[in-house]
């Protein structure tokens, strides 16, 4: 896996990479930026003493490979950059998130050593990303096709994002399908994200990739479908209109499909689901059951006993994100909570508050530190913690708490309720869409909660800087992060001065530009 007989770990003082070996045709994608050796033919050769060894190149090869895998920002290259002018809005919103791994082409052009390591490490080429971008995916298809032989026998990560319209002519559609047939037996990780209205193409790709996967290979499956539905049938199962292709439609036996899905340990489904009895929901470590369509119209649902069976079949579950409807509230009292001793992350973001009364009593996390995300009720003067949430906090070890307000209701944060009713073991607190416009009511000496809080995250909150300083003064903050705050009071309209005053609140203050949720700010 690692490079052998590596060249000298130095780079020329000019900063240009070596041209000692002429690249083959097979390396054309990697070598598009390789300079013409004739350009430098008149430059006299430097002596060995003229070269230096950068400190990073003195690291062991294994360490350099680990660094390379985290160089997410280096994938940018000329063949891909030209697509930005064609679809700038789509590009800015989505592509940077999807093209997230490896970036081996650019790494291979830094110096001879890096090039040798990258070309000798199959794992660097195992992430394949294809986007339709409302136009031909040829650039990405060529790139992925060049990666496959370099990945050798590595299990691959296959990511497909569809952004074209149903009326858009894709000249490479047959080639794209052939590529998926060829690579489908190998993915360890399969991610299909459909923003297109071309449901038929989306469905055919799922049928191809899942049905031809090798049993025991697929461990991570992520399917997101944003396409609108027109059917209005109502079924008992709760997944009608949102079902993924069946074994019959994939042209395989149910036994074979089950053997492909059973080894999955990380499952993220948005707007498309397997039947709730599928073995795909068994033995999971991460589970996301999400619905992201409009609030109007019917939504997929699951009965509480089906959800309980699903959780019982995944005793090692660490991450649970769910916002679909869970029915059967009248039966919850007769069901014993499911022990989830390994649970580390629970998110009920965008879930109907009525469903909290069904889901939370069903869960019995262990003593491990738990990250919990929930939304306040859809009321102007909603309590910070409803009865169900308060009871859950009392019986669990929540150390990271993210409270999401409702942007349409101008909800104010009750500082007194936050300080007196919050559990004392919270170390990270995140607040979103809440207004902090009032000072604490009680005396500081009377506050017992949040004594261990060291990190405070604020996302799109309305802040009176003077009152916020009083709130922050109640904690021993080490880290404060803010994303797009709106300032009121004395410093309304004076963002520069407001930011300057906030910089003194904690030893470390960061202004977050990322639009990701607060629970991912430390990722």
Backbone torsions as a table, in degrees:
resi	resn	phi	psi	omega
1	UNK	NA	-36.1	-175.5
2	UNK	-96.3	160.2	-175.9
3	UNK	-67.8	144.0	177.5
4	UNK	-120.9	151.6	179.0
5	UNK	52.3	47.6	-176.5
6	UNK	-68.2	150.0	177.5
7	UNK	-73.7	178.8	178.6
8	UNK	-56.0	141.6	-174.2
9	UNK	-85.2	27.0	-179.2
10	UNK	-105.8	165.3	175.0
11	UNK	-127.7	149.2	178.4
12	UNK	-64.4	153.4	178.5
13	UNK	-61.9	-25.2	-179.8
14	UNK	-70.3	-15.7	-179.2
15	UNK	84.1	-2.8	-178.2
16	UNK	-87.2	146.7	-178.0
17	UNK	-80.0	165.6	-173.8
18	UNK	-74.4	148.7	175.5
19	UNK	-119.4	29.9	-173.3
20	UNK	-69.3	-23.0	-179.0
21	UNK	-124.6	124.6	-179.9
22	UNK	-76.4	125.8	-176.7
23	UNK	-68.5	149.7	178.2
24	UNK	-83.2	170.4	177.0
25	UNK	-60.8	-33.7	-179.4
26	UNK	-60.5	-27.8	-177.6
27	UNK	-94.2	20.4	-171.0
28	UNK	-58.7	-41.2	-178.0
29	UNK	-65.6	-41.1	-179.3
30	UNK	-70.1	-31.2	-170.6
31	UNK	-99.9	14.6	-179.9
32	UNK	-59.5	-31.6	-177.0
33	UNK	-95.1	4.4	-179.7
34	UNK	-65.3	124.9	-178.6
35	UNK	-70.7	155.2	178.9
36	UNK	-72.2	122.1	-178.1
37	UNK	-62.3	-23.2	-179.3
38	UNK	-68.6	-24.2	-179.3
39	UNK	-61.4	-34.7	-175.6
40	UNK	-104.7	17.8	-173.6
41	UNK	-69.0	-24.9	-177.9
42	UNK	-87.9	-7.3	-179.3
43	UNK	-79.9	124.0	-179.1
44	UNK	-63.3	147.4	178.5
45	UNK	-66.1	139.7	178.2
46	UNK	-85.2	151.5	175.1
47	UNK	-76.2	162.5	-179.0
48	UNK	-58.7	-30.0	-177.9
49	UNK	-70.0	-20.9	-178.7
50	UNK	-78.3	-9.5	-177.8
51	UNK	-96.8	150.4	177.6
52	UNK	-123.3	161.8	179.0
53	UNK	-111.4	108.5	176.9
54	UNK	-58.1	146.5	-177.1
55	UNK	-58.4	-36.5	-178.4
56	UNK	-62.9	-30.1	-178.5
57	UNK	-79.8	-4.0	174.7
58	UNK	-87.4	-7.3	178.7
59	UNK	-71.9	153.8	175.5
60	UNK	-60.1	151.9	-178.7
61	UNK	-56.5	-39.8	-179.0
62	UNK	-60.9	-37.8	179.3
63	UNK	-70.2	-41.4	178.1
64	UNK	-60.1	-40.2	179.3
65	UNK	-63.1	-40.6	177.1
66	UNK	-62.7	-40.1	177.6
67	UNK	-64.3	-43.1	-179.5
68	UNK	-58.2	-39.8	-176.5
69	UNK	-67.3	-19.6	179.0
70	UNK	-101.5	6.5	-179.9
71	UNK	-85.2	62.2	-173.4
72	UNK	-62.8	-27.8	-172.3
73	UNK	-85.2	-2.5	-174.0
74	UNK	-95.5	4.2	-175.5
75	UNK	-73.7	-17.7	-174.6
76	UNK	-54.4	128.1	-179.8
77	UNK	-147.8	161.0	-174.5
78	UNK	-56.5	-47.7	-177.1
79	UNK	-60.4	-27.4	-178.6
80	UNK	-91.6	-33.6	-175.1
81	UNK	-61.2	-32.6	-176.5
82	UNK	-67.2	-17.9	178.1
83	UNK	-73.6	-16.5	-176.9
84	UNK	-61.7	-37.0	-179.2
85	UNK	-67.3	-24.5	-178.2
86	UNK	-78.0	-38.5	-176.6
87	UNK	-140.0	69.0	-173.3
88	UNK	-63.0	-39.1	-177.5
89	UNK	-65.7	-45.9	179.4
90	UNK	-64.4	-40.3	-178.8
91	UNK	-59.2	-53.0	-175.8
92	UNK	-62.0	-34.1	-173.4
93	UNK	-81.5	-32.3	-164.7
94	UNK	-127.9	-37.7	-166.5
95	UNK	-67.8	-37.9	-178.5
96	UNK	-61.3	-32.5	179.2
97	UNK	-73.8	-31.6	-174.3
98	UNK	-82.5	-42.6	-179.6
99	UNK	-82.6	75.9	-165.2
100	UNK	-109.5	-12.2	-170.9
101	UNK	-123.0	154.3	163.7
102	UNK	78.4	-66.3	-174.9
103	UNK	40.3	47.0	-172.5
104	UNK	-68.9	-27.6	-177.9
105	UNK	-58.1	-48.6	-176.3
106	UNK	-70.5	-37.1	178.2
107	UNK	-61.7	-32.0	-176.8
108	UNK	-75.3	-4.5	-178.7
109	UNK	-110.4	13.7	179.7
110	UNK	-81.6	-50.6	178.4
111	UNK	-161.7	171.5	-177.3
112	UNK	-60.8	-40.5	-179.2
113	UNK	-61.6	-50.2	-178.8
114	UNK	-61.6	-40.0	179.8
115	UNK	-61.1	-43.6	-178.8
116	UNK	-64.9	-41.3	179.7
117	UNK	-65.1	-47.2	-177.0
118	UNK	-62.7	-46.1	-178.6
119	UNK	-69.7	-17.8	-179.5
120	UNK	-99.7	7.3	-177.6
121	UNK	-120.3	94.8	-177.4
122	UNK	-56.3	-32.6	-177.7
123	UNK	-62.0	-25.2	179.9
124	UNK	-68.7	-18.1	-175.5
125	UNK	-109.4	14.5	-171.9
126	UNK	-91.5	-0.8	179.2
127	UNK	-104.2	114.3	-176.8
128	UNK	-110.6	126.4	-177.6
129	UNK	-125.6	127.5	179.9
130	UNK	-131.6	131.6	178.3
131	UNK	-128.5	144.0	177.1
132	UNK	-90.7	-30.3	171.2
133	UNK	54.6	25.3	-178.7
134	UNK	72.7	11.2	-177.8
135	UNK	-155.2	-170.5	-177.8
136	UNK	-61.4	134.4	177.2
137	UNK	-88.9	21.3	-170.9
138	UNK	-59.5	-40.7	-179.3
139	UNK	-58.0	-47.4	-178.3
140	UNK	-72.4	-33.4	179.4
141	UNK	-66.6	-42.4	177.0
142	UNK	-62.2	-42.5	-179.3
143	UNK	-62.4	-47.3	-179.1
144	UNK	-65.6	-38.4	-179.9
145	UNK	-63.9	-33.7	177.8
146	UNK	-73.1	-27.3	-178.8
147	UNK	-72.8	-34.7	-170.9
148	UNK	-56.1	-52.1	-179.8
149	UNK	-65.4	-30.4	179.4
150	UNK	-72.5	-26.6	178.0
151	UNK	-71.4	-15.6	179.0
152	UNK	53.9	-122.8	-176.4
153	UNK	-97.5	15.7	178.4
154	UNK	-68.8	143.1	169.2
155	UNK	-69.0	141.0	-170.9
156	UNK	-107.8	160.2	170.7
157	UNK	-108.3	118.5	-174.5
158	UNK	-113.2	118.7	-177.5
159	UNK	-122.8	124.5	178.9
160	UNK	-125.1	127.6	176.7
161	UNK	-123.4	122.4	-177.1
162	UNK	-103.5	123.0	179.6
163	UNK	-126.2	6.6	-177.2
164	UNK	-84.7	164.4	176.6
165	UNK	-94.8	157.4	-178.1
166	UNK	-60.6	-30.8	-179.5
167	UNK	-84.1	-5.8	-179.7
168	UNK	-76.8	133.0	177.2
169	UNK	-86.3	119.8	176.4
170	UNK	-102.7	105.3	-174.9
171	UNK	-65.7	-18.3	-174.8
172	UNK	-107.2	21.6	-172.8
173	UNK	-63.4	-40.2	179.0
174	UNK	-67.4	-39.5	178.2
175	UNK	-65.0	-37.6	178.7
176	UNK	-65.3	-43.3	178.0
177	UNK	-63.5	-40.9	178.6
178	UNK	-62.7	-38.4	179.2
179	UNK	-63.1	-41.1	-179.9
180	UNK	-69.2	-35.4	176.2
181	UNK	-63.7	-37.4	-177.9
182	UNK	-70.9	-39.1	-174.7
183	UNK	-93.9	-14.1	-173.8
184	UNK	-56.4	-33.9	179.9
185	UNK	-67.8	-12.4	-169.2
186	UNK	-106.2	-15.8	-172.5
187	UNK	-66.7	129.5	167.0
188	UNK	-86.9	-27.4	-179.3
189	UNK	-132.2	127.5	-179.0
190	UNK	-128.6	121.5	179.9
191	UNK	-127.0	120.9	178.4
192	UNK	-125.4	119.3	-176.2
193	UNK	-121.5	115.2	-174.1
194	UNK	-112.1	107.1	171.1
195	UNK	-100.0	-1.9	-178.6
196	UNK	-81.3	160.6	173.3
197	UNK	-95.1	9.8	-179.7
198	UNK	-87.6	80.4	-176.2
199	UNK	-65.6	-36.9	-176.9
200	UNK	-62.5	-44.9	-179.7
201	UNK	-66.3	-42.7	177.9
202	UNK	-58.2	-47.2	-179.2
203	UNK	-64.6	-40.8	-178.4
204	UNK	-64.6	-35.7	178.9
205	UNK	-68.9	-39.0	176.8
206	UNK	-63.8	-44.0	178.4
207	UNK	-58.6	-41.8	-178.4
208	UNK	-68.5	-49.4	-173.1
209	UNK	-69.9	-43.6	-177.2
210	UNK	-73.2	-43.2	-175.7
211	UNK	-67.6	-27.6	-177.2
212	UNK	-99.9	3.2	177.4
213	UNK	-67.2	149.5	178.4
214	UNK	-81.9	125.4	178.9
215	UNK	-53.9	132.7	179.2
216	UNK	92.5	-8.2	-176.9
217	UNK	-92.6	-44.8	-173.9
218	UNK	-73.8	119.8	-179.4
219	UNK	-119.0	-17.4	-179.9
220	UNK	-135.2	124.3	179.6
221	UNK	-130.9	126.8	178.3
222	UNK	-131.4	117.2	179.5
223	UNK	-127.1	121.8	177.3
224	UNK	-127.5	126.6	-179.3
225	UNK	-127.8	114.1	-178.7
226	UNK	-97.1	6.0	-177.5
227	UNK	-70.2	140.5	179.5
228	UNK	-71.7	150.9	177.9
229	UNK	-109.1	149.2	-179.1
230	UNK	-112.1	-19.0	-178.9
231	UNK	-73.6	151.0	-177.6
232	UNK	-131.1	20.1	179.7
233	UNK	-69.1	152.4	179.6
234	UNK	-116.7	126.2	-177.8
235	UNK	-125.1	161.2	-178.6
236	UNK	-70.9	-36.2	-174.1
237	UNK	-64.2	-31.9	178.7
238	UNK	92.2	-2.9	179.7
239	UNK	-113.1	7.1	178.7
240	UNK	-57.1	140.0	-175.7
241	UNK	75.2	-10.7	-178.4
242	UNK	-125.0	14.3	-176.7
243	UNK	-79.6	141.8	170.6
244	UNK	-74.9	161.5	-179.0
245	UNK	-53.6	138.9	-179.7
246	UNK	-83.1	172.1	177.1
247	UNK	-60.0	-39.5	-179.7
248	UNK	-63.0	-45.3	-179.5
249	UNK	-70.0	-23.1	177.0
250	UNK	-84.0	-9.6	179.2
251	UNK	76.2	26.0	178.5
252	UNK	-130.0	166.6	177.7
253	UNK	-75.8	156.8	177.8
254	UNK	-62.8	-34.7	179.4
255	UNK	-63.3	-42.5	179.0
256	UNK	-67.2	-44.0	179.4
257	UNK	-61.0	-42.0	178.8
258	UNK	-62.5	-38.2	-179.7
259	UNK	-68.9	-25.5	176.7
260	UNK	-77.6	-39.1	-174.6
261	UNK	-84.9	-27.6	-173.5
262	UNK	-60.1	-38.2	-178.6
263	UNK	-73.5	-6.3	-178.4
264	UNK	-61.0	132.6	177.0
265	UNK	-113.5	-18.4	177.8
266	UNK	-126.9	116.4	-174.3
267	UNK	-129.9	121.8	176.6
268	UNK	-126.7	113.3	-179.1
269	UNK	-122.5	126.5	177.7
270	UNK	-126.7	113.1	175.5
271	UNK	74.1	-2.5	172.9
272	UNK	-139.3	136.8	-173.1
273	UNK	-141.5	151.8	167.0
274	UNK	-77.9	160.0	172.8
275	UNK	-53.7	144.5	-173.7
276	UNK	-62.6	-18.3	178.6
277	UNK	-89.1	1.4	-176.5
278	UNK	-65.8	143.4	175.2
279	UNK	-67.6	-6.8	175.5
280	UNK	-60.4	-24.6	-178.2
281	UNK	-91.9	7.6	-177.4
282	UNK	-102.6	144.2	174.8
283	UNK	68.4	30.6	-175.7
284	UNK	-87.0	150.1	171.0
285	UNK	-104.3	-32.6	177.3
286	UNK	-131.2	133.5	180.0
287	UNK	-138.9	124.6	173.7
288	UNK	-123.0	119.7	173.7
289	UNK	-120.0	101.6	-169.0
290	UNK	-127.1	150.7	174.5
291	UNK	-131.9	120.5	-171.6
292	UNK	-117.0	11.0	179.9
293	UNK	-79.8	-179.0	-179.7
294	UNK	-58.7	151.6	178.8
295	UNK	-68.2	-18.1	179.9
296	UNK	-79.9	150.4	177.4
297	UNK	86.3	-179.3	-177.4
298	UNK	-74.2	154.5	177.1
299	UNK	-125.5	154.9	174.2
300	UNK	-65.0	149.3	179.8
301	UNK	-140.5	160.8	176.7
302	UNK	-135.2	140.8	178.3
303	UNK	-76.8	148.0	-174.9
304	UNK	-59.9	-34.5	179.9
305	UNK	-70.8	-31.5	175.3
306	UNK	-67.5	-42.1	177.8
307	UNK	-63.7	-40.1	178.9
308	UNK	-62.9	-44.3	177.5
309	UNK	-60.2	-38.8	179.7
310	UNK	-63.1	-44.0	-179.5
311	UNK	-70.0	-37.7	177.4
312	UNK	-63.2	-30.3	-179.6
313	UNK	-80.6	-2.8	179.5
314	UNK	-131.5	67.4	-176.4
315	UNK	-65.7	-19.8	-180.0
316	UNK	-94.8	16.2	-176.9
317	UNK	-59.5	128.0	179.3
318	UNK	-108.2	-30.6	-175.9
319	UNK	-129.4	127.8	177.2
320	UNK	-134.6	114.9	173.4
321	UNK	-119.7	123.9	-177.2
322	UNK	-147.8	135.8	174.1
323	UNK	-140.8	8.0	176.6
324	UNK	-76.2	166.5	-178.6
325	UNK	-72.3	133.4	174.2
326	UNK	-115.9	117.5	-177.4
327	UNK	-102.0	165.8	179.4
328	UNK	103.1	33.3	-177.8
329	UNK	-59.9	-34.4	-178.0
330	UNK	-68.2	-17.5	-176.3
331	UNK	-99.8	-4.3	-173.7
332	UNK	-65.7	-31.4	-177.9
333	UNK	-65.4	-23.9	-179.9
334	UNK	-91.8	3.8	-177.1
335	UNK	-110.0	131.4	177.2
336	UNK	-75.0	142.2	178.0
337	UNK	-60.8	150.6	-179.3
338	UNK	-90.8	121.1	177.2
339	UNK	-70.1	122.9	178.1
340	UNK	-126.1	76.0	-172.4
341	UNK	-68.1	-19.5	-178.2
342	UNK	-99.0	0.1	-174.4
343	UNK	-63.1	127.4	-179.1
344	UNK	-119.8	-19.8	-173.8
345	UNK	-145.6	124.0	179.0
346	UNK	-132.3	125.3	179.4
347	UNK	-130.0	126.3	174.8
348	UNK	-114.4	27.8	-179.3
349	UNK	-58.3	131.0	177.8
350	UNK	68.2	13.6	173.8
351	UNK	-85.1	142.4	176.2
352	UNK	-58.7	135.3	-176.3
353	UNK	-63.9	-25.6	177.2
354	UNK	-63.2	-27.6	-177.1
355	UNK	-77.9	-20.2	177.0
356	UNK	-55.3	-39.2	-177.5
357	UNK	-67.0	-15.3	178.4
358	UNK	-97.0	-42.8	-171.9
359	UNK	-79.0	-50.2	-173.2
360	UNK	-61.7	-42.6	176.6
361	UNK	-64.3	-17.2	-178.4
362	UNK	-80.5	-16.1	-172.8
363	UNK	-103.6	134.9	176.7
364	UNK	-128.6	78.3	179.1
365	UNK	-63.7	157.7	177.7
366	UNK	-82.4	-153.1	-176.3
367	UNK	-92.6	-0.7	-179.8
368	UNK	-66.0	148.6	175.2
369	UNK	-55.9	134.5	-173.9
370	UNK	-121.3	136.3	171.8
371	UNK	-98.8	125.8	-173.4
372	UNK	-129.0	128.2	178.5
373	UNK	-120.8	128.7	177.6
374	UNK	-146.8	165.0	178.5
375	UNK	-112.1	146.1	176.9
376	UNK	-72.3	165.5	-179.3
377	UNK	-68.4	156.6	-178.3
378	UNK	-82.2	68.4	179.6
379	UNK	-141.4	154.9	179.6
380	UNK	-68.9	-40.8	-178.7
381	UNK	-114.6	46.8	-177.2
382	UNK	-67.9	141.7	174.5
383	UNK	-65.7	151.5	-179.4
384	UNK	-63.5	-45.8	179.4
385	UNK	-121.6	118.6	172.7
386	UNK	-73.7	172.2	-175.7
387	UNK	-59.1	-42.2	-177.4
388	UNK	-66.7	-43.2	179.5
389	UNK	-66.7	-41.9	179.7
390	UNK	-60.7	-41.3	178.8
391	UNK	-65.5	-37.7	179.0
392	UNK	-66.0	-41.3	-179.9
393	UNK	-65.0	-32.8	-178.3
394	UNK	-69.3	-31.9	-174.3
395	UNK	-103.7	8.2	-179.8
396	UNK	-128.1	166.7	-179.6
397	UNK	-103.2	66.6	179.3
398	UNK	-77.6	118.5	178.5
399	UNK	-111.1	-17.1	175.3
400	UNK	-127.2	118.0	-174.4
401	UNK	-124.1	126.7	179.0
402	UNK	-119.5	115.7	-176.8
403	UNK	-107.7	119.7	-176.3
404	UNK	-107.6	120.9	175.3
405	UNK	-81.9	-179.0	178.6
406	UNK	-109.4	117.2	-172.8
407	UNK	-63.6	-24.1	-177.0
408	UNK	-83.6	-5.4	-172.5
409	UNK	-115.1	4.9	179.2
410	UNK	46.2	54.6	-174.4
411	UNK	-80.9	131.2	178.0
412	UNK	-93.9	143.7	176.4
413	UNK	-80.3	123.1	173.6
414	UNK	-81.3	100.5	-177.1
415	UNK	-62.5	-38.9	-179.4
416	UNK	-63.5	-41.9	178.4
417	UNK	-67.7	-38.7	178.4
418	UNK	-60.3	-43.0	-174.4
419	UNK	-78.2	-32.4	-174.2
420	UNK	-93.2	-22.5	-174.3
421	UNK	-114.3	-2.2	179.0
422	UNK	-82.4	144.8	177.1
423	UNK	-64.7	148.3	-173.4
424	UNK	-79.5	-7.8	-176.6
425	UNK	-97.1	12.3	179.4
426	UNK	-76.7	127.5	178.8
427	UNK	-107.1	-27.0	178.3
428	UNK	-126.0	127.4	179.4
429	UNK	-125.4	127.8	176.4
430	UNK	-117.9	136.1	-179.9
431	UNK	-126.7	133.4	-178.1
432	UNK	-133.9	137.9	177.3
433	UNK	54.7	39.8	177.5
434	UNK	-121.7	151.4	179.6
435	UNK	-101.9	128.7	177.0
436	UNK	-113.3	90.2	-172.4
437	UNK	-125.4	4.9	-177.9
438	UNK	-130.2	151.2	177.5
439	UNK	-83.4	159.5	175.1
440	UNK	-57.1	144.4	-176.9
441	UNK	-87.8	-47.3	-176.1
442	UNK	-80.2	168.8	175.7
443	UNK	-73.4	148.8	-178.1
444	UNK	-58.6	-36.1	-176.3
445	UNK	-64.8	-21.3	-176.4
446	UNK	-85.4	-7.6	-177.1
447	UNK	-83.2	128.2	178.4
448	UNK	-114.5	-26.5	-177.7
449	UNK	-77.9	163.3	175.2
450	UNK	59.6	28.7	-179.7
451	UNK	-68.9	-19.9	-178.6
452	UNK	-104.3	6.9	-176.3
453	UNK	-65.6	126.0	178.8
454	UNK	-126.3	-15.2	-179.6
455	UNK	-127.2	128.4	178.5
456	UNK	-126.4	123.6	-178.8
457	UNK	-116.8	134.6	-177.8
458	UNK	-127.4	124.9	-179.9
459	UNK	-125.8	116.9	176.9
460	UNK	53.1	45.3	177.7
461	UNK	-98.3	154.2	174.9
462	UNK	-95.6	123.7	-168.6
463	UNK	-128.0	130.6	162.3
464	UNK	-93.3	113.6	-171.1
465	UNK	-58.1	-40.0	-178.8
466	UNK	-63.8	-44.3	179.5
467	UNK	-71.0	-33.7	179.4
468	UNK	-66.7	-36.4	176.5
469	UNK	-61.5	-39.7	178.7
470	UNK	-64.0	-41.5	179.0
471	UNK	-64.2	-48.6	-178.4
472	UNK	-63.9	-27.8	179.5
473	UNK	-68.4	-14.1	178.4
474	UNK	-79.9	-11.0	-176.2
475	UNK	-116.8	164.5	171.6
476	UNK	-101.2	69.5	-174.8
477	UNK	-70.3	137.4	171.6
478	UNK	-108.2	-24.7	-176.2
479	UNK	-141.3	131.2	174.5
480	UNK	-129.6	125.2	178.2
481	UNK	-124.4	138.1	-178.5
482	UNK	-134.9	143.1	176.4
483	UNK	-131.0	115.8	175.3
484	UNK	49.1	57.8	174.5
485	UNK	-74.1	153.5	174.3
486	UNK	-112.3	122.1	-173.6
487	UNK	-92.7	138.3	177.0
488	UNK	-125.4	-178.8	176.5
489	UNK	73.1	-141.8	-173.5
490	UNK	-58.1	-34.0	-174.4
491	UNK	-106.3	21.5	176.9
492	UNK	-63.0	127.6	-179.0
493	UNK	84.6	-4.2	179.2
494	UNK	-117.7	72.1	-174.4
495	UNK	-64.2	-36.6	-176.8
496	UNK	-61.9	-47.3	-179.8
497	UNK	-69.1	-37.0	178.4
498	UNK	-61.6	-44.4	178.8
499	UNK	-63.9	-38.4	-179.7
500	UNK	-63.6	-41.3	179.7
501	UNK	-69.4	-35.9	-179.4
502	UNK	-68.5	-27.6	-178.2
503	UNK	-60.7	-19.7	-178.2
504	UNK	-92.8	1.2	-174.3
505	UNK	-74.6	-37.0	-176.3
506	UNK	-136.8	158.5	177.6
507	UNK	-56.6	-35.7	178.6
508	UNK	-126.0	120.3	177.8
509	UNK	-124.7	127.2	-178.6
510	UNK	-127.2	141.2	176.2
511	UNK	-103.0	112.0	-172.4
512	UNK	-86.9	126.7	176.5
513	UNK	-93.7	-24.3	-177.0
514	UNK	-62.5	143.0	178.0
515	UNK	-89.2	4.4	179.5
516	UNK	-67.3	159.2	177.1
517	UNK	-63.9	158.2	-176.3
518	UNK	-61.1	-30.7	-178.6
519	UNK	-67.2	-8.7	179.4
520	UNK	-112.3	7.2	-178.7
521	UNK	-69.1	-23.7	179.8
522	UNK	-93.9	0.1	-176.8
523	UNK	-78.8	NA	NA
